[in-house]
Amino acid sequence: MTFRPSRFPGSGTLIEETRTKGRGEGRAKGRAEDILRILDLRAVDIPEAARERVNACTDLELLGTWFDRALTATNAEELFAAEV
């Protein structure tokens, strides 16, 4: 196996960490938007506090759970049900 160094000039540095963090935050923001869009398209009433909670979340695993629930939820309580 041949080792190939990264061509990114900031590899292994704060620059790379910041870039990686930014990607994660972008994915989280996109997932939150998807969740809210699904709920809006399904005409599910979501209070502003619930919208803020979804938008503030950065945990991709939790957002994935909420995304799955958004497909069938009839209210915000079902979206956030049984969180541990």
N, CA, C and O atoms as a GROMACS GRO file, in nm:
protein
  336
    1MET      N    1   0.085  -0.116   0.000
    1MET     CA    2   0.000   0.000   0.000
    1MET      C    3   0.090   0.123   0.000
    1MET      O    4   0.187   0.130   0.075
    2THR      N    5   0.057   0.218  -0.083
    2THR     CA    6   0.135   0.340  -0.096
    2THR      C    7   0.069   0.452  -0.016
    2THR      O    8  -0.052   0.474  -0.026
    3PHE      N    9   0.150   0.522   0.061
    3PHE     CA   10   0.100   0.637   0.137
    3PHE      C   11   0.103   0.759   0.048
    3PHE      O   12   0.207   0.792  -0.010
    4ARG      N   13  -0.010   0.826   0.038
    4ARG     CA   14  -0.017   0.949  -0.041
    4ARG      C   15  -0.057   1.062   0.050
    4ARG      O   16  -0.166   1.062   0.107
    5PRO      N   17   0.031   1.158   0.065
    5PRO     CA   18  -0.001   1.272   0.152
    5PRO      C   19  -0.114   1.355   0.093
    5PRO      O   20  -0.134   1.358  -0.029
    6SER      N   21  -0.187   1.420   0.180
    6SER     CA   22  -0.295   1.507   0.137
    6SER      C   23  -0.239   1.621   0.054
    6SER      O   24  -0.131   1.673   0.084
    7ARG      N   25  -0.311   1.660  -0.047
    7ARG     CA   26  -0.269   1.774  -0.128
    7ARG      C   27  -0.320   1.905  -0.070
    7ARG      O   28  -0.281   2.013  -0.114
    8PHE      N   29  -0.408   1.895   0.027
    8PHE     CA   30  -0.460   2.014   0.092
    8PHE      C   31  -0.349   2.074   0.177
    8PHE      O   32  -0.295   2.004   0.263
    9PRO      N   33  -0.312   2.200   0.156
    9PRO     CA   34  -0.197   2.258   0.225
    9PRO      C   35  -0.212   2.267   0.376
    9PRO      O   36  -0.112   2.278   0.446
   10GLY      N   37  -0.333   2.262   0.429
   10GLY     CA   38  -0.353   2.273   0.572
   10GLY      C   39  -0.376   2.139   0.637
   10GLY      O   40  -0.430   2.134   0.748
   11SER      N   41  -0.337   2.030   0.572
   11SER     CA   42  -0.363   1.896   0.623
   11SER      C   43  -0.307   1.877   0.763
   11SER      O   44  -0.190   1.904   0.790
   12GLY      N   45  -0.395   1.829   0.854
   12GLY     CA   46  -0.352   1.803   0.991
   12GLY      C   47  -0.342   1.928   1.077
   12GLY      O   48  -0.284   1.923   1.185
   13THR      N   49  -0.396   2.035   1.031
   13THR     CA   50  -0.383   2.162   1.102
   13THR      C   51  -0.520   2.214   1.144
   13THR      O   52  -0.623   2.152   1.117
   14LEU      N   53  -0.518   2.325   1.210
   14LEU     CA   54  -0.641   2.392   1.251
   14LEU      C   55  -0.726   2.427   1.129
   14LEU      O   56  -0.848   2.425   1.137
   15ILE      N   57  -0.663   2.457   1.019
   15ILE     CA   58  -0.736   2.489   0.896
   15ILE      C   59  -0.820   2.369   0.853
   15ILE      O   60  -0.938   2.384   0.820
   16GLU      N   61  -0.760   2.252   0.854
   16GLU     CA   62  -0.832   2.132   0.814
   16GLU      C   63  -0.944   2.100   0.914
   16GLU      O   64  -1.054   2.063   0.873
   17GLU      N   65  -0.917   2.115   1.042
   17GLU     CA   66  -1.019   2.091   1.143
   17GLU      C   67  -1.137   2.185   1.124
   17GLU      O   68  -1.253   2.144   1.136
   18THR      N   69  -1.108   2.311   1.096
   18THR     CA   70  -1.213   2.410   1.075
   18THR      C   71  -1.294   2.376   0.950
   18THR      O   72  -1.416   2.389   0.948
   19ARG      N   73  -1.226   2.333   0.848
   19ARG     CA   74  -1.293   2.295   0.723
   19ARG      C   75  -1.384   2.175   0.746
   19ARG      O   76  -1.498   2.173   0.698
   20THR      N   77  -1.337   2.076   0.819
   20THR     CA   78  -1.416   1.958   0.850
   20THR      C   79  -1.537   1.994   0.936
   20THR      O   80  -1.647   1.944   0.912
   21LYS      N   81  -1.516   2.079   1.034
   21LYS     CA   82  -1.626   2.122   1.121
   21LYS      C   83  -1.731   2.195   1.038
   21LYS      O   84  -1.851   2.174   1.057
   22GLY      N   85  -1.688   2.279   0.946
   22GLY     CA   86  -1.780   2.352   0.860
   22GLY      C   87  -1.864   2.260   0.774
   22GLY      O   88  -1.983   2.285   0.754
   23ARG      N   89  -1.804   2.154   0.725
   23ARG     CA   90  -1.879   2.056   0.647
   23ARG      C   91  -1.987   1.991   0.732
   23ARG      O   92  -2.101   1.975   0.687
   24GLY      N   93  -1.952   1.953   0.854
   24GLY     CA   94  -2.050   1.890   0.944
   24GLY      C   95  -2.165   1.984   0.976
   24GLY      O   96  -2.281   1.943   0.978
   25GLU      N   97  -2.131   2.109   1.000
   25GLU     CA   98  -2.235   2.208   1.029
   25GLU      C   99  -2.324   2.229   0.908
   25GLU      O  100  -2.445   2.247   0.921
   26GLY      N  101  -2.266   2.226   0.790
   26GLY     CA  102  -2.344   2.239   0.667
   26GLY      C  103  -2.439   2.123   0.648
   26GLY      O  104  -2.554   2.142   0.606
   27ARG      N  105  -2.391   2.003   0.677
   27ARG     CA  106  -2.478   1.885   0.667
   27ARG      C  107  -2.593   1.894   0.766
   27ARG      O  108  -2.707   1.862   0.733
   28ALA      N  109  -2.562   1.938   0.887
   28ALA     CA  110  -2.666   1.950   0.990
   28ALA      C  111  -2.770   2.053   0.949
   28ALA      O  112  -2.890   2.031   0.965
   29LYS      N  113  -2.724   2.165   0.897
   29LYS     CA  114  -2.818   2.270   0.855
   29LYS      C  115  -2.907   2.218   0.742
   29LYS      O  116  -3.028   2.242   0.741
   30GLY      N  117  -2.848   2.148   0.648
   30GLY     CA  118  -2.926   2.093   0.537
   30GLY      C  119  -3.027   1.991   0.583
   30GLY      O  120  -3.140   1.989   0.535
   31ARG      N  121  -2.987   1.907   0.677
   31ARG     CA  122  -3.080   1.805   0.729
   31ARG      C  123  -3.194   1.872   0.804
   31ARG      O  124  -3.309   1.830   0.790
   32ALA      N  125  -3.165   1.974   0.883
   32ALA     CA  126  -3.269   2.047   0.956
   32ALA      C  127  -3.368   2.110   0.858
   32ALA      O  128  -3.489   2.105   0.879
   33GLU      N  129  -3.316   2.168   0.751
   33GLU     CA  130  -3.404   2.227   0.649
   33GLU      C  131  -3.492   2.120   0.586
   33GLU      O  132  -3.610   2.145   0.560
   34ASP      N  133  -3.435   2.002   0.560
   34ASP     CA  134  -3.513   1.892   0.501
   34ASP      C  135  -3.626   1.849   0.594
   34ASP      O  136  -3.739   1.827   0.550
   35ILE      N  137  -3.596   1.838   0.723
   35ILE     CA  138  -3.697   1.797   0.821
   35ILE      C  139  -3.813   1.897   0.820
   35ILE      O  140  -3.929   1.858   0.812
   36LEU      N  141  -3.781   2.024   0.829
   36LEU     CA  142  -3.885   2.126   0.833
   36LEU      C  143  -3.963   2.133   0.702
   36LEU      O  144  -4.084   2.158   0.703
   37ARG      N  145  -3.896   2.111   0.592
   37ARG     CA  146  -3.965   2.112   0.462
   37ARG      C  147  -4.064   1.996   0.453
   37ARG      O  148  -4.176   2.014   0.407
   38ILE      N  149  -4.022   1.879   0.496
   38ILE     CA  150  -4.113   1.764   0.494
   38ILE      C  151  -4.237   1.793   0.578
   38ILE      O  152  -4.349   1.769   0.535
   39LEU      N  153  -4.215   1.845   0.697
   39LEU     CA  154  -4.328   1.876   0.785
   39LEU      C  155  -4.418   1.982   0.723
   39LEU      O  156  -4.540   1.972   0.731
   40ASP      N  157  -4.359   2.083   0.661
   40ASP     CA  158  -4.438   2.187   0.595
   40ASP      C  159  -4.519   2.129   0.479
   40ASP      O  160  -4.637   2.160   0.464
   41LEU      N  161  -4.456   2.045   0.398
   41LEU     CA  162  -4.526   1.985   0.285
   41LEU      C  163  -4.639   1.892   0.329
   41LEU      O  164  -4.740   1.878   0.260
   42ARG      N  165  -4.621   1.831   0.444
   42ARG     CA  166  -4.725   1.743   0.499
   42ARG      C  167  -4.828   1.821   0.580
   42ARG      O  168  -4.920   1.762   0.636
   43ALA      N  169  -4.814   1.953   0.586
   43ALA     CA  170  -4.906   2.043   0.658
   43ALA      C  171  -4.912   2.011   0.807
   43ALA      O  172  -5.018   2.021   0.870
   44VAL      N  173  -4.798   1.972   0.863
   44VAL     CA  174  -4.788   1.947   1.007
   44VAL      C  175  -4.755   2.079   1.074
   44VAL      O  176  -4.656   2.145   1.039
   45ASP      N  177  -4.836   2.118   1.170
   45ASP     CA  178  -4.813   2.244   1.242
   45ASP      C  179  -4.695   2.228   1.338
   45ASP      O  180  -4.699   2.146   1.429
   46ILE      N  181  -4.592   2.307   1.316
   46ILE     CA  182  -4.473   2.302   1.400
   46ILE      C  183  -4.454   2.439   1.463
   46ILE      O  184  -4.428   2.538   1.394
   47PRO      N  185  -4.466   2.446   1.596
   47PRO     CA  186  -4.448   2.574   1.666
   47PRO      C  187  -4.307   2.629   1.645
   47PRO      O  188  -4.213   2.555   1.614
   48GLU      N  189  -4.293   2.760   1.661
   48GLU     CA  190  -4.164   2.826   1.641
   48GLU      C  191  -4.055   2.766   1.730
   48GLU      O  192  -3.941   2.752   1.687
   49ALA      N  193  -4.090   2.732   1.854
   49ALA     CA  194  -3.991   2.672   1.945
   49ALA      C  195  -3.937   2.541   1.890
   49ALA      O  196  -3.818   2.511   1.904
   50ALA      N  197  -4.023   2.462   1.828
   50ALA     CA  198  -3.980   2.334   1.769
   50ALA      C  199  -3.892   2.360   1.647
   50ALA      O  200  -3.794   2.289   1.626
   51ARG      N  201  -3.927   2.460   1.567
   51ARG     CA  202  -3.844   2.494   1.451
   51ARG      C  203  -3.704   2.537   1.496
   51ARG      O  204  -3.604   2.498   1.436
   52GLU      N  205  -3.700   2.618   1.600
   52GLU     CA  206  -3.571   2.663   1.652
   52GLU      C  207  -3.489   2.545   1.705
   52GLU      O  208  -3.367   2.540   1.688
   53ARG      N  209  -3.557   2.452   1.768
   53ARG     CA  210  -3.489   2.334   1.823
   53ARG      C  211  -3.427   2.251   1.710
   53ARG      O  212  -3.313   2.206   1.722
   54VAL      N  213  -3.501   2.232   1.603
   54VAL     CA  214  -3.449   2.157   1.488
   54VAL      C  215  -3.332   2.232   1.426
   54VAL      O  216  -3.228   2.172   1.397
   55ASN      N  217  -3.348   2.361   1.404
   55ASN     CA  218  -3.241   2.440   1.342
   55ASN      C  219  -3.116   2.450   1.428
   55ASN      O  220  -3.006   2.464   1.374
   56ALA      N  221  -3.130   2.442   1.559
   56ALA     CA  222  -3.015   2.455   1.648
   56ALA      C  223  -2.938   2.323   1.665
   56ALA      O  224  -2.825   2.324   1.713
   57CYS      N  225  -2.998   2.213   1.628
   57CYS     CA  226  -2.936   2.082   1.648
   57CYS      C  227  -2.820   2.062   1.551
   57CYS      O  228  -2.831   2.090   1.432
   58THR      N  229  -2.708   2.011   1.604
   58THR     CA  230  -2.591   1.981   1.521
   58THR      C  231  -2.555   1.833   1.524
   58THR      O  232  -2.456   1.792   1.463
   59ASP      N  233  -2.634   1.753   1.594
   59ASP     CA  234  -2.611   1.609   1.605
   59ASP      C  235  -2.673   1.539   1.484
   59ASP      O  236  -2.795   1.525   1.476
   60LEU      N  237  -2.589   1.495   1.391
   60LEU     CA  238  -2.639   1.435   1.267
   60LEU      C  239  -2.719   1.308   1.293
   60LEU      O  240  -2.814   1.280   1.220
   61GLU      N  241  -2.683   1.232   1.394
   61GLU     CA  242  -2.757   1.110   1.424
   61GLU      C  243  -2.898   1.144   1.473
   61GLU      O  244  -2.996   1.083   1.430
   62LEU      N  245  -2.908   1.240   1.561
   62LEU     CA  246  -3.039   1.283   1.612
   62LEU      C  247  -3.122   1.344   1.499
   62LEU      O  248  -3.242   1.319   1.490
   63LEU      N  249  -3.059   1.425   1.414
   63LEU     CA  250  -3.131   1.481   1.301
   63LEU      C  251  -3.181   1.371   1.207
   63LEU      O  252  -3.288   1.383   1.148
   64GLY      N  253  -3.104   1.265   1.194
   64GLY     CA  254  -3.148   1.151   1.113
   64GLY      C  255  -3.273   1.085   1.172
   64GLY      O  256  -3.364   1.047   1.098
   65THR      N  257  -3.276   1.073   1.304
   65THR     CA  258  -3.393   1.018   1.371
   65THR      C  259  -3.513   1.108   1.348
   65THR      O  260  -3.622   1.060   1.315
   66TRP      N  261  -3.493   1.238   1.364
   66TRP     CA  262  -3.603   1.332   1.342
   66TRP      C  263  -3.649   1.331   1.197
   66TRP      O  264  -3.768   1.343   1.170
   67PHE      N  265  -3.556   1.316   1.105
   67PHE     CA  266  -3.592   1.309   0.964
   67PHE      C  267  -3.684   1.191   0.939
   67PHE      O  268  -3.787   1.205   0.873
   68ASP      N  269  -3.647   1.074   0.992
   68ASP     CA  270  -3.730   0.955   0.976
   68ASP      C  271  -3.869   0.977   1.036
   68ASP      O  272  -3.970   0.939   0.976
   69ARG      N  273  -3.874   1.038   1.153
   69ARG     CA  274  -4.002   1.064   1.219
   69ARG      C  275  -4.085   1.167   1.146
   69ARG      O  276  -4.208   1.162   1.149
   70ALA      N  277  -4.019   1.262   1.079
   70ALA     CA  278  -4.091   1.367   1.006
   70ALA      C  279  -4.177   1.308   0.894
   70ALA      O  280  -4.275   1.370   0.852
   71LEU      N  281  -4.140   1.191   0.847
   71LEU     CA  282  -4.216   1.127   0.739
   71LEU      C  283  -4.354   1.082   0.783
   71LEU      O  284  -4.444   1.068   0.701
   72THR      N  285  -4.371   1.058   0.915
   72THR     CA  286  -4.500   1.009   0.964
   72THR      C  287  -4.558   1.090   1.078
   72THR      O  288  -4.675   1.071   1.113
   73ALA      N  289  -4.482   1.180   1.138
   73ALA     CA  290  -4.529   1.257   1.254
   73ALA      C  291  -4.649   1.343   1.218
   73ALA      O  292  -4.659   1.397   1.107
   74THR      N  293  -4.740   1.356   1.313
   74THR     CA  294  -4.857   1.442   1.293
   74THR      C  295  -4.848   1.568   1.376
   74THR      O  296  -4.932   1.658   1.364
   75ASN      N  297  -4.745   1.577   1.464
   75ASN     CA  298  -4.723   1.696   1.545
   75ASN      C  299  -4.580   1.696   1.596
   75ASN      O  300  -4.507   1.598   1.580
   76ALA      N  301  -4.540   1.807   1.659
   76ALA     CA  302  -4.402   1.821   1.707
   76ALA      C  303  -4.370   1.721   1.818
   76ALA      O  304  -4.256   1.676   1.829
   77GLU      N  305  -4.468   1.688   1.899
   77GLU     CA  306  -4.444   1.593   2.007
   77GLU      C  307  -4.398   1.458   1.954
   77GLU      O  308  -4.311   1.394   2.013
   78GLU      N  309  -4.456   1.415   1.842
   78GLU     CA  310  -4.414   1.288   1.781
   78GLU      C  311  -4.273   1.298   1.724
   78GLU      O  312  -4.198   1.200   1.727
   79LEU      N  313  -4.237   1.412   1.675
   79LEU     CA  314  -4.103   1.432   1.619
   79LEU      C  315  -3.997   1.414   1.727
   79LEU      O  316  -3.894   1.351   1.704
   80PHE      N  317  -4.024   1.469   1.846
   80PHE     CA  318  -3.927   1.466   1.955
   80PHE      C  319  -3.951   1.356   2.057
   80PHE      O  320  -3.881   1.350   2.158
   81ALA      N  321  -4.046   1.269   2.034
   81ALA     CA  322  -4.085   1.165   2.129
   81ALA      C  323  -3.968   1.073   2.167
   81ALA      O  324  -3.883   1.039   2.085
   82ALA      N  325  -3.968   1.036   2.294
   82ALA     CA  326  -3.875   0.934   2.347
   82ALA      C  327  -3.729   0.964   2.322
   82ALA      O  328  -3.651   0.874   2.292
   83GLU      N  329  -3.691   1.090   2.332
   83GLU     CA  330  -3.549   1.124   2.322
   83GLU      C  331  -3.479   1.085   2.450
   83GLU      O  332  -3.532   1.101   2.560
   84VAL      N  333  -3.361   1.034   2.435
   84VAL     CA  334  -3.282   0.995   2.552
   84VAL      C  335  -3.155   1.074   2.555
   84VAL      O  336  -3.074   1.057   2.646
   0.00000   0.00000   0.00000
